[in-house]
Each structure stands twice: as C-alpha cells, then as structure tokens.
C-alpha cells in the first residue's frame, strides 16, 4: 500500500556497523570501499540525523543461507579458511609429500568447483562476510515486511552474481533472494544470479539494465526469451558510452511502464555504480546525477523500498555516489566540497563530490533504443 502522504519523511533505516564495514572492506574486488562509503556519509553528518535509524547488521543462519544456496557450498565456505592443506610445510618424507600434494590438488579442485579461485578468491573472514551480507539484506526485507520502516538502505549489499552452489563475479553469496517484488538492477553487469533465483516464479520481477557485449561478463541478459518456463524477467541490454540522459530516458520510457504493468507491492533497487565515469571497467559515462534521477523516480512511486549497493571498483566514486543518493533519500542538501575526514586525502586533487561525465560516444542511439523497446515488449507479455 502507498505510504500516507501526511508524513513529511518516510521511516528510514540504515544497516551499518563499524565491524561489518571493516569485514566488507576485505572483499578483494572492493578493498577498503565499505569503510570509505560509510566514512563519507558520516562526515556529511547524515548518520547522526534523528530521521535515520541505524540498524545493526546480523549474520544469516545456516537455514537462511540454505534457502537458496546448497548445503555443500555453504559448508565448504565455512571451513575453507581453516583448511591447512595449502600451507607450505617442509617434510622429508616422499610419501607425505605425495599425500600433501594430493590433498592440496583436491582442495584446489574444490575451490574451482565452488568459484573461489579467480574473481572470488578466499580472503580473511570470507564466511563471516557471507553470513553478514546475506543476513543484513534478509533483515532489511523483514523490516519492510513488518512495516517497521518504509525505506531500508544497505550499501554493502547487492551481490547479484552468486549462484546456488558457487561464488561468481566478486559475489560470495546472493543476498537478493526474497509478495510481489520488483527488483531493478542498475549495475553495469547483468544481474544473472538474482534472475536465476527467481526465473520460475512471478512473485518477483527481475529487471536488469546492463552493458551487453561479446566477451563482457557474465555474457547473459541479451533480452531474448530463452525459455517458456521463465516468468517475470525483463533484460535491458545496453551498449558502450551510456550517458546520464540516456539512462534517465530508459528509466522513464521503459522501466516505469513495466512497473505500471506489474504493479509490485515493494521495490528492491540495486545501485551498482561500476558504470560511473572513472571506474576501471571504463564502459559507461554515468555520474551520480544519473543514478540520482533513477532513485528519485523510484521514490516517487511511494512503495516500500530496499536500496542496495553493488559493483563499483573505484572506492571514492562509490563513496561519492552513495553519499549523494543518501542525501536524496533524506531530502537533505549536500555540499559539493568533500568534508574533512579519515579518507579526505583520497579525494585529491579537487576534493569535490561531483565528477564530470565521460566523453565516450554514447552508442545507445535512438535506433538502437527502439530495438530495446521491442525486446522489452516481448519480455513483458507474460506480465
């Protein structure tokens, strides 16, 4: 149901603790990012505002993790740090060397089987991190479901690639698996893990706006209908150079009409910011203003809303964007001058919040967008 219009501000929750931010900052693809995101938001004074309730993150239980992930995968994740089989120990016995090598080889095979070798290597606290990122998003969903809050922010969530029995794409567990929910994914990568989790139900509509090109990870989400068994899936494949203006056009002309047809009871907005100018991926031209316009549109729908983070491999860019988006949610002005704080020097040389858009040619032409509209129309027929 829509929120009452008499309240000037929705009831806002923010999932955060220093311990959780420290743990999330060990994630190999985002070293130090979580600490920088929350430090900047705190430096702007947002975490001290009375209208924002800080909610402690929590760890998911084994039962909760196994609602989607396989028990074998979770068990392996929980013990992988403590397995000594890859320690370098000198031994004069040839038989012992052979046994050790055999054990190590077995472990390496299992690491590869569970997706924990290349883009998702084992790191200190990996099992705790997985439990916290999933448990905190579950907590966010419960807070919304219990009508305790209208909007819940979980910037350390949004890990949308992990599969049922393996890590993938920098994501250890899939924290976005929760009646009628519209999941909108703004990450530059296709939200394949979330789509896989809900592909056979119409309780959750997954809509992913992502870069699609030959050889670009994960190589899915081309917008074609792969099976008549899939239910509520809409993919928006986009080309290089996506600009703020094109993103906003797509959101207004393609995302909002799907929302109007599906009529969800609640929204999950995944705000991966790896499409920002300056991100190491270097595919899109987006700034925080482009993401902000999408967020403002979603806020205008006046539905219970969970806001998640996601990709973004330049920590200062992610911190800038999430601080700006937090200001929009709070309806508070935000200075373009970065306030002094622990990571202030990371924002040199200009120490400014805003960034200039990229100069790549936006290949998402009007002609191409017309093709995308057709794809969306075909995918939306089942709705």
TORKOL-4160 file (C-alpha; in steps of 0.2 Angstrom, whole numbers, padded with zeros to 4 digits, m for minus):
383
<pt num="1" X="0000" Y="0000" Z="0000"/>
<pt num="2" X="0006" Y="0018" Z="m0003"/>
<pt num="3" X="0013" Y="0027" Z="0012"/>
<pt num="4" X="0002" Y="0040" Z="0020"/>
<pt num="5" X="0006" Y="0057" Z="0012"/>
<pt num="6" X="0004" Y="0066" Z="0029"/>
<pt num="7" X="0021" Y="0061" Z="0034"/>
<pt num="8" X="0035" Y="0073" Z="0028"/>
<pt num="9" X="0048" Y="0059" Z="0028"/>
<pt num="10" X="0047" Y="0041" Z="0026"/>
<pt num="11" X="0053" Y="0030" Z="0040"/>
<pt num="12" X="0071" Y="0027" Z="0036"/>
<pt num="13" X="0083" Y="0013" Z="0042"/>
<pt num="14" X="0102" Y="0011" Z="0038"/>
<pt num="15" X="0111" Y="m0005" Z="0040"/>
<pt num="16" X="0128" Y="m0002" Z="0047"/>
<pt num="17" X="0141" Y="m0006" Z="0060"/>
<pt num="18" X="0160" Y="m0002" Z="0060"/>
<pt num="19" X="0164" Y="m0021" Z="0062"/>
<pt num="20" X="0153" Y="m0025" Z="0047"/>
<pt num="21" X="0161" Y="m0011" Z="0037"/>
<pt num="22" X="0178" Y="m0017" Z="0042"/>
<pt num="23" X="0174" Y="m0035" Z="0036"/>
<pt num="24" X="0166" Y="m0029" Z="0020"/>
<pt num="25" X="0182" Y="m0019" Z="0016"/>
<pt num="26" X="0192" Y="m0036" Z="0015"/>
<pt num="27" X="0182" Y="m0041" Z="m0001"/>
<pt num="28" X="0196" Y="m0042" Z="m0014"/>
<pt num="29" X="0186" Y="m0033" Z="m0028"/>
<pt num="30" X="0182" Y="m0019" Z="m0016"/>
<pt num="31" X="0197" Y="m0017" Z="m0004"/>
<pt num="32" X="0193" Y="m0003" Z="0008"/>
<pt num="33" X="0177" Y="0003" Z="m0001"/>
<pt num="34" X="0164" Y="0000" Z="0013"/>
<pt num="35" X="0174" Y="0010" Z="0026"/>
<pt num="36" X="0176" Y="0024" Z="0013"/>
<pt num="37" X="0157" Y="0024" Z="0009"/>
<pt num="38" X="0151" Y="0025" Z="0027"/>
<pt num="39" X="0165" Y="0037" Z="0032"/>
<pt num="40" X="0160" Y="0050" Z="0019"/>
<pt num="41" X="0141" Y="0048" Z="0023"/>
<pt num="42" X="0146" Y="0050" Z="0041"/>
<pt num="43" X="0157" Y="0065" Z="0038"/>
<pt num="44" X="0142" Y="0074" Z="0029"/>
<pt num="45" X="0133" Y="0071" Z="0046"/>
<pt num="46" X="0119" Y="0060" Z="0039"/>
<pt num="47" X="0122" Y="0046" Z="0051"/>
<pt num="48" X="0118" Y="0057" Z="0066"/>
<pt num="49" X="0101" Y="0063" Z="0059"/>
<pt num="50" X="0086" Y="0059" Z="0070"/>
<pt num="51" X="0076" Y="0054" Z="0055"/>
<pt num="52" X="0089" Y="0040" Z="0050"/>
<pt num="53" X="0088" Y="0024" Z="0061"/>
<pt num="54" X="0105" Y="0014" Z="0062"/>
<pt num="55" X="0101" Y="m0004" Z="0062"/>
<pt num="56" X="0114" Y="m0017" Z="0067"/>
<pt num="57" X="0118" Y="m0029" Z="0053"/>
<pt num="58" X="0116" Y="m0048" Z="0058"/>
<pt num="59" X="0123" Y="m0064" Z="0052"/>
<pt num="60" X="0112" Y="m0076" Z="0042"/>
<pt num="61" X="0108" Y="m0093" Z="0049"/>
<pt num="62" X="0113" Y="m0109" Z="0041"/>
<pt num="63" X="0095" Y="m0112" Z="0037"/>
<pt num="64" X="0093" Y="m0095" Z="0029"/>
<pt num="65" X="0108" Y="m0097" Z="0018"/>
<pt num="66" X="0102" Y="m0114" Z="0013"/>
<pt num="67" X="0085" Y="m0107" Z="0007"/>
<pt num="68" X="0094" Y="m0103" Z="m0009"/>
<pt num="69" X="0112" Y="m0109" Z="m0008"/>
<pt num="70" X="0117" Y="m0128" Z="m0007"/>
<pt num="71" X="0122" Y="m0135" Z="0009"/>
<pt num="72" X="0138" Y="m0142" Z="0002"/>
<pt num="73" X="0143" Y="m0124" Z="m0004"/>
<pt num="74" X="0140" Y="m0116" Z="0012"/>
<pt num="75" X="0149" Y="m0130" Z="0022"/>
<pt num="76" X="0164" Y="m0128" Z="0011"/>
<pt num="77" X="0163" Y="m0109" Z="0013"/>
<pt num="78" X="0163" Y="m0110" Z="0032"/>
<pt num="79" X="0178" Y="m0122" Z="0033"/>
<pt num="80" X="0189" Y="m0116" Z="0019"/>
<pt num="81" X="0199" Y="m0103" Z="0029"/>
<pt num="82" X="0204" Y="m0116" Z="0042"/>
<pt num="83" X="0209" Y="m0130" Z="0030"/>
<pt num="84" X="0228" Y="m0131" Z="0032"/>
<pt num="85" X="0230" Y="m0142" Z="0016"/>
<pt num="86" X="0238" Y="m0127" Z="0006"/>
<pt num="87" X="0250" Y="m0122" Z="0020"/>
<pt num="88" X="0269" Y="m0124" Z="0015"/>
<pt num="89" X="0276" Y="m0137" Z="0026"/>
<pt num="90" X="0293" Y="m0145" Z="0024"/>
<pt num="91" X="0293" Y="m0163" Z="0025"/>
<pt num="92" X="0307" Y="m0176" Z="0021"/>
<pt num="93" X="0295" Y="m0190" Z="0018"/>
<pt num="94" X="0291" Y="m0193" Z="m0001"/>
<pt num="95" X="0275" Y="m0202" Z="0004"/>
<pt num="96" X="0270" Y="m0187" Z="0015"/>
<pt num="97" X="0274" Y="m0175" Z="0001"/>
<pt num="98" X="0263" Y="m0185" Z="m0011"/>
<pt num="99" X="0249" Y="m0186" Z="0001"/>
<pt num="100" X="0250" Y="m0167" Z="0004"/>
<pt num="101" X="0251" Y="m0163" Z="m0014"/>
<pt num="102" X="0236" Y="m0174" Z="m0017"/>
<pt num="103" X="0226" Y="m0166" Z="m0003"/>
<pt num="104" X="0231" Y="m0148" Z="m0010"/>
<pt num="105" X="0226" Y="m0153" Z="m0028"/>
<pt num="106" X="0209" Y="m0159" Z="m0021"/>
<pt num="107" X="0207" Y="m0143" Z="m0012"/>
<pt num="108" X="0211" Y="m0133" Z="m0027"/>
<pt num="109" X="0199" Y="m0143" Z="m0037"/>
<pt num="110" X="0185" Y="m0139" Z="m0025"/>
<pt num="111" X="0190" Y="m0120" Z="m0024"/>
<pt num="112" X="0187" Y="m0120" Z="m0043"/>
<pt num="113" X="0171" Y="m0130" Z="m0042"/>
<pt num="114" X="0164" Y="m0118" Z="m0030"/>
<pt num="115" X="0170" Y="m0102" Z="m0039"/>
<pt num="116" X="0183" Y="m0097" Z="m0026"/>
<pt num="117" X="0199" Y="m0096" Z="m0036"/>
<pt num="118" X="0199" Y="m0082" Z="m0048"/>
<pt num="119" X="0187" Y="m0067" Z="m0047"/>
<pt num="120" X="0181" Y="m0073" Z="m0029"/>
<pt num="121" X="0197" Y="m0079" Z="m0020"/>
<pt num="122" X="0196" Y="m0084" Z="m0002"/>
<pt num="123" X="0200" Y="m0069" Z="0010"/>
<pt num="124" X="0201" Y="m0067" Z="0029"/>
<pt num="125" X="0183" Y="m0068" Z="0036"/>
<pt num="126" X="0175" Y="m0074" Z="0020"/>
<pt num="127" X="0162" Y="m0085" Z="0029"/>
<pt num="128" X="0158" Y="m0071" Z="0041"/>
<pt num="129" X="0156" Y="m0059" Z="0027"/>
<pt num="130" X="0145" Y="m0070" Z="0018"/>
<pt num="131" X="0134" Y="m0073" Z="0033"/>
<pt num="132" X="0133" Y="m0054" Z="0036"/>
<pt num="133" X="0129" Y="m0048" Z="0019"/>
<pt num="134" X="0115" Y="m0061" Z="0017"/>
<pt num="135" X="0109" Y="m0059" Z="0034"/>
<pt num="136" X="0108" Y="m0040" Z="0033"/>
<pt num="137" X="0098" Y="m0040" Z="0017"/>
<pt num="138" X="0086" Y="m0053" Z="0025"/>
<pt num="139" X="0085" Y="m0041" Z="0040"/>
<pt num="140" X="0081" Y="m0027" Z="0028"/>
<pt num="141" X="0067" Y="m0037" Z="0020"/>
<pt num="142" X="0060" Y="m0042" Z="0036"/>
<pt num="143" X="0059" Y="m0023" Z="0042"/>
<pt num="144" X="0050" Y="m0019" Z="0027"/>
<pt num="145" X="0038" Y="m0034" Z="0028"/>
<pt num="146" X="0034" Y="m0030" Z="0046"/>
<pt num="147" X="0030" Y="m0012" Z="0041"/>
<pt num="148" X="0044" Y="m0006" Z="0053"/>
<pt num="149" X="0051" Y="0006" Z="0040"/>
<pt num="150" X="0047" Y="0012" Z="0023"/>
<pt num="151" X="0065" Y="0013" Z="0016"/>
<pt num="152" X="0080" Y="0002" Z="0021"/>
<pt num="153" X="0097" Y="0006" Z="0015"/>
<pt num="154" X="0110" Y="m0007" Z="0014"/>
<pt num="155" X="0125" Y="m0001" Z="0004"/>
<pt num="156" X="0136" Y="m0016" Z="0007"/>
<pt num="157" X="0123" Y="m0027" Z="m0001"/>
<pt num="158" X="0118" Y="m0030" Z="m0019"/>
<pt num="159" X="0129" Y="m0045" Z="m0023"/>
<pt num="160" X="0119" Y="m0051" Z="m0038"/>
<pt num="161" X="0130" Y="m0064" Z="m0047"/>
<pt num="162" X="0132" Y="m0078" Z="m0034"/>
<pt num="163" X="0124" Y="m0095" Z="m0039"/>
<pt num="164" X="0116" Y="m0108" Z="m0029"/>
<pt num="165" X="0132" Y="m0118" Z="m0027"/>
<pt num="166" X="0146" Y="m0106" Z="m0031"/>
<pt num="167" X="0153" Y="m0089" Z="m0030"/>
<pt num="168" X="0154" Y="m0078" Z="m0046"/>
<pt num="169" X="0158" Y="m0061" Z="m0052"/>
<pt num="170" X="0165" Y="m0055" Z="m0035"/>
<pt num="171" X="0150" Y="m0061" Z="m0026"/>
<pt num="172" X="0151" Y="m0074" Z="m0012"/>
<pt num="173" X="0133" Y="m0077" Z="m0008"/>
<pt num="174" X="0117" Y="m0070" Z="m0017"/>
<pt num="175" X="0109" Y="m0058" Z="m0004"/>
<pt num="176" X="0095" Y="m0053" Z="m0015"/>
<pt num="177" X="0083" Y="m0068" Z="m0014"/>
<pt num="178" X="0066" Y="m0063" Z="m0005"/>
<pt num="179" X="0024" Y="m0054" Z="m0011"/>
<pt num="180" X="0026" Y="m0046" Z="m0027"/>
<pt num="181" X="0043" Y="m0038" Z="m0028"/>
<pt num="182" X="0050" Y="m0028" Z="m0042"/>
<pt num="183" X="0069" Y="m0029" Z="m0042"/>
<pt num="184" X="0078" Y="m0016" Z="m0053"/>
<pt num="185" X="0097" Y="m0018" Z="m0056"/>
<pt num="186" X="0107" Y="m0003" Z="m0062"/>
<pt num="187" X="0124" Y="m0012" Z="m0061"/>
<pt num="188" X="0134" Y="m0012" Z="m0077"/>
<pt num="189" X="0134" Y="m0032" Z="m0076"/>
<pt num="190" X="0119" Y="m0042" Z="m0079"/>
<pt num="191" X="0110" Y="m0047" Z="m0063"/>
<pt num="192" X="0111" Y="m0066" Z="m0068"/>
<pt num="193" X="0112" Y="m0073" Z="m0050"/>
<pt num="194" X="0096" Y="m0065" Z="m0045"/>
<pt num="195" X="0087" Y="m0069" Z="m0061"/>
<pt num="196" X="0092" Y="m0087" Z="m0059"/>
<pt num="197" X="0085" Y="m0087" Z="m0042"/>
<pt num="198" X="0068" Y="m0081" Z="m0047"/>
<pt num="199" X="0066" Y="m0086" Z="m0065"/>
<pt num="200" X="0052" Y="m0099" Z="m0062"/>
<pt num="201" X="0041" Y="m0088" Z="m0052"/>
<pt num="202" X="0030" Y="m0072" Z="m0055"/>
<pt num="203" X="0032" Y="m0067" Z="m0037"/>
<pt num="204" X="0047" Y="m0057" Z="m0041"/>
<pt num="205" X="0050" Y="m0047" Z="m0057"/>
<pt num="206" X="0069" Y="m0045" Z="m0061"/>
<pt num="207" X="0073" Y="m0030" Z="m0072"/>
<pt num="208" X="0092" Y="m0028" Z="m0076"/>
<pt num="209" X="0099" Y="m0013" Z="m0085"/>
<pt num="210" X="0117" Y="m0018" Z="m0090"/>
<pt num="211" X="0131" Y="m0017" Z="m0103"/>
<pt num="212" X="0130" Y="m0032" Z="m0115"/>
<pt num="213" X="0144" Y="m0036" Z="m0127"/>
<pt num="214" X="0153" Y="m0051" Z="m0133"/>
<pt num="215" X="0166" Y="m0056" Z="m0120"/>
<pt num="216" X="0159" Y="m0045" Z="m0107"/>
<pt num="217" X="0155" Y="m0053" Z="m0090"/>
<pt num="218" X="0143" Y="m0063" Z="m0087"/>
<pt num="219" X="0138" Y="m0064" Z="m0106"/>
<pt num="220" X="0120" Y="m0066" Z="m0102"/>
<pt num="221" X="0105" Y="m0055" Z="m0102"/>
<pt num="222" X="0103" Y="m0051" Z="m0121"/>
<pt num="223" X="0085" Y="m0048" Z="m0119"/>
<pt num="224" X="0079" Y="m0063" Z="m0129"/>
<pt num="225" X="0067" Y="m0076" Z="m0121"/>
<pt num="226" X="0077" Y="m0092" Z="m0118"/>
<pt num="227" X="0063" Y="m0102" Z="m0111"/>
<pt num="228" X="0044" Y="m0103" Z="m0110"/>
<pt num="229" X="0046" Y="m0108" Z="m0092"/>
<pt num="230" X="0053" Y="m0092" Z="m0086"/>
<pt num="231" X="0041" Y="m0080" Z="m0078"/>
<pt num="232" X="0044" Y="m0061" Z="m0074"/>
<pt num="233" X="0061" Y="m0057" Z="m0082"/>
<pt num="234" X="0065" Y="m0041" Z="m0091"/>
<pt num="235" X="0083" Y="m0038" Z="m0098"/>
<pt num="236" X="0088" Y="m0021" Z="m0105"/>
<pt num="237" X="0105" Y="m0024" Z="m0114"/>
<pt num="238" X="0114" Y="m0008" Z="m0117"/>
<pt num="239" X="0130" Y="m0003" Z="m0127"/>
<pt num="240" X="0145" Y="0007" Z="m0123"/>
<pt num="241" X="0146" Y="0025" Z="m0118"/>
<pt num="242" X="0129" Y="0026" Z="m0109"/>
<pt num="243" X="0126" Y="0044" Z="m0103"/>
<pt num="244" X="0115" Y="0051" Z="m0089"/>
<pt num="245" X="0102" Y="0057" Z="m0101"/>
<pt num="246" X="0100" Y="0041" Z="m0110"/>
<pt num="247" X="0099" Y="0031" Z="m0093"/>
<pt num="248" X="0085" Y="0043" Z="m0087"/>
<pt num="249" X="0076" Y="0041" Z="m0104"/>
<pt num="250" X="0077" Y="0022" Z="m0102"/>
<pt num="251" X="0071" Y="0023" Z="m0085"/>
<pt num="252" X="0056" Y="0035" Z="m0089"/>
<pt num="253" X="0051" Y="0026" Z="m0105"/>
<pt num="254" X="0055" Y="0008" Z="m0102"/>
<pt num="255" X="0057" Y="0004" Z="m0083"/>
<pt num="256" X="0042" Y="0015" Z="m0077"/>
<pt num="257" X="0030" Y="0007" Z="m0090"/>
<pt num="258" X="0035" Y="m0011" Z="m0084"/>
<pt num="259" X="0032" Y="m0005" Z="m0066"/>
<pt num="260" X="0015" Y="0001" Z="m0071"/>
<pt num="261" X="0010" Y="m0016" Z="m0079"/>
<pt num="262" X="0017" Y="m0027" Z="m0065"/>
<pt num="263" X="0010" Y="m0016" Z="m0050"/>
<pt num="264" X="0023" Y="m0023" Z="m0037"/>
<pt num="265" X="0020" Y="m0021" Z="m0018"/>
<pt num="266" X="0038" Y="m0017" Z="m0015"/>
<pt num="267" X="0054" Y="m0012" Z="m0024"/>
<pt num="268" X="0072" Y="m0018" Z="m0022"/>
<pt num="269" X="0084" Y="m0006" Z="m0031"/>
<pt num="270" X="0102" Y="m0012" Z="m0034"/>
<pt num="271" X="0113" Y="0003" Z="m0036"/>
<pt num="272" X="0129" Y="m0005" Z="m0043"/>
<pt num="273" X="0140" Y="0010" Z="m0048"/>
<pt num="274" X="0153" Y="0002" Z="m0059"/>
<pt num="275" X="0145" Y="0012" Z="m0074"/>
<pt num="276" X="0152" Y="0028" Z="m0067"/>
<pt num="277" X="0165" Y="0038" Z="m0076"/>
<pt num="278" X="0182" Y="0034" Z="m0069"/>
<pt num="279" X="0178" Y="0016" Z="m0065"/>
<pt num="280" X="0191" Y="0004" Z="m0070"/>
<pt num="281" X="0179" Y="m0005" Z="m0081"/>
<pt num="282" X="0178" Y="0010" Z="m0092"/>
<pt num="283" X="0162" Y="0006" Z="m0101"/>
<pt num="284" X="0149" Y="0020" Z="m0097"/>
<pt num="285" X="0149" Y="0039" Z="m0095"/>
<pt num="286" X="0137" Y="0040" Z="m0079"/>
<pt num="287" X="0139" Y="0052" Z="m0065"/>
<pt num="288" X="0130" Y="0051" Z="m0048"/>
<pt num="289" X="0116" Y="0063" Z="m0055"/>
<pt num="290" X="0111" Y="0049" Z="m0067"/>
<pt num="291" X="0109" Y="0037" Z="m0053"/>
<pt num="292" X="0100" Y="0050" Z="m0043"/>
<pt num="293" X="0087" Y="0053" Z="m0056"/>
<pt num="294" X="0083" Y="0035" Z="m0056"/>
<pt num="295" X="0082" Y="0034" Z="m0037"/>
<pt num="296" X="0070" Y="0050" Z="m0037"/>
<pt num="297" X="0059" Y="0041" Z="m0049"/>
<pt num="298" X="0058" Y="0025" Z="m0038"/>
<pt num="299" X="0055" Y="0036" Z="m0023"/>
<pt num="300" X="0040" Y="0044" Z="m0032"/>
<pt num="301" X="0032" Y="0028" Z="m0033"/>
<pt num="302" X="0029" Y="0028" Z="m0014"/>
<pt num="303" X="0032" Y="0009" Z="m0011"/>
<pt num="304" X="0041" Y="0000" Z="0002"/>
<pt num="305" X="0059" Y="0001" Z="m0004"/>
<pt num="306" X="0075" Y="m0008" Z="m0001"/>
<pt num="307" X="0091" Y="0001" Z="m0008"/>
<pt num="308" X="0107" Y="m0010" Z="m0010"/>
<pt num="309" X="0124" Y="m0006" Z="m0016"/>
<pt num="310" X="0133" Y="m0017" Z="m0029"/>
<pt num="311" X="0148" Y="m0016" Z="m0041"/>
<pt num="312" X="0159" Y="m0001" Z="m0042"/>
<pt num="313" X="0178" Y="m0003" Z="m0042"/>
<pt num="314" X="0184" Y="0015" Z="m0038"/>
<pt num="315" X="0181" Y="0017" Z="m0020"/>
<pt num="316" X="0180" Y="0036" Z="m0020"/>
<pt num="317" X="0167" Y="0036" Z="m0034"/>
<pt num="318" X="0156" Y="0023" Z="m0025"/>
<pt num="319" X="0158" Y="0034" Z="m0009"/>
<pt num="320" X="0153" Y="0050" Z="m0018"/>
<pt num="321" X="0138" Y="0042" Z="m0027"/>
<pt num="322" X="0131" Y="0033" Z="m0011"/>
<pt num="323" X="0133" Y="0049" Z="m0001"/>
<pt num="324" X="0124" Y="0059" Z="m0014"/>
<pt num="325" X="0110" Y="0046" Z="m0015"/>
<pt num="326" X="0108" Y="0045" Z="0004"/>
<pt num="327" X="0106" Y="0064" Z="0003"/>
<pt num="328" X="0092" Y="0062" Z="m0009"/>
<pt num="329" X="0083" Y="0049" Z="0002"/>
<pt num="330" X="0085" Y="0060" Z="0017"/>
<pt num="331" X="0079" Y="0076" Z="0007"/>
<pt num="332" X="0095" Y="0085" Z="0013"/>
<pt num="333" X="0106" Y="0097" Z="0004"/>
<pt num="334" X="0124" Y="0090" Z="0001"/>
<pt num="335" X="0139" Y="0101" Z="m0001"/>
<pt num="336" X="0150" Y="0099" Z="m0016"/>
<pt num="337" X="0165" Y="0101" Z="m0005"/>
<pt num="338" X="0171" Y="0084" Z="0002"/>
<pt num="339" X="0171" Y="0087" Z="0021"/>
<pt num="340" X="0187" Y="0083" Z="0031"/>
<pt num="341" X="0188" Y="0065" Z="0037"/>
<pt num="342" X="0199" Y="0050" Z="0039"/>
<pt num="343" X="0200" Y="0047" Z="0020"/>
<pt num="344" X="0200" Y="0065" Z="0014"/>
<pt num="345" X="0216" Y="0064" Z="0005"/>
<pt num="346" X="0209" Y="0050" Z="m0006"/>
<pt num="347" X="0198" Y="0064" Z="m0015"/>
<pt num="348" X="0213" Y="0075" Z="m0021"/>
<pt num="349" X="0216" Y="0085" Z="m0032"/>
<pt num="350" X="0200" Y="0094" Z="m0031"/>
<pt num="351" X="0191" Y="0087" Z="m0015"/>
<pt num="352" X="0174" Y="0089" Z="m0024"/>
<pt num="353" X="0159" Y="0077" Z="m0023"/>
<pt num="354" X="0154" Y="0079" Z="m0041"/>
<pt num="355" X="0163" Y="0071" Z="m0056"/>
<pt num="356" X="0162" Y="0076" Z="m0074"/>
<pt num="357" X="0154" Y="0064" Z="m0086"/>
<pt num="358" X="0164" Y="0054" Z="m0098"/>
<pt num="359" X="0167" Y="0058" Z="m0116"/>
<pt num="360" X="0164" Y="0041" Z="m0124"/>
<pt num="361" X="0152" Y="0041" Z="m0138"/>
<pt num="362" X="0135" Y="0035" Z="m0132"/>
<pt num="363" X="0132" Y="0020" Z="m0144"/>
<pt num="364" X="0114" Y="0019" Z="m0137"/>
<pt num="365" X="0106" Y="0028" Z="m0152"/>
<pt num="366" X="0088" Y="0031" Z="m0154"/>
<pt num="367" X="0088" Y="0017" Z="m0167"/>
<pt num="368" X="0096" Y="0005" Z="m0155"/>
<pt num="369" X="0084" Y="0010" Z="m0141"/>
<pt num="370" X="0069" Y="0007" Z="m0152"/>
<pt num="371" X="0076" Y="m0011" Z="m0154"/>
<pt num="372" X="0077" Y="m0012" Z="m0135"/>
<pt num="373" X="0059" Y="m0006" Z="m0133"/>
<pt num="374" X="0054" Y="m0021" Z="m0144"/>
<pt num="375" X="0064" Y="m0033" Z="m0134"/>
<pt num="376" X="0056" Y="m0026" Z="m0118"/>
<pt num="377" X="0039" Y="m0028" Z="m0125"/>
<pt num="378" X="0041" Y="m0046" Z="m0130"/>
<pt num="379" X="0048" Y="m0050" Z="m0112"/>
<pt num="380" X="0034" Y="m0041" Z="m0104"/>
<pt num="381" X="0020" Y="m0050" Z="m0112"/>
<pt num="382" X="0020" Y="m0063" Z="m0098"/>
<pt num="383" X="0017" Y="m0049" Z="m0085"/>
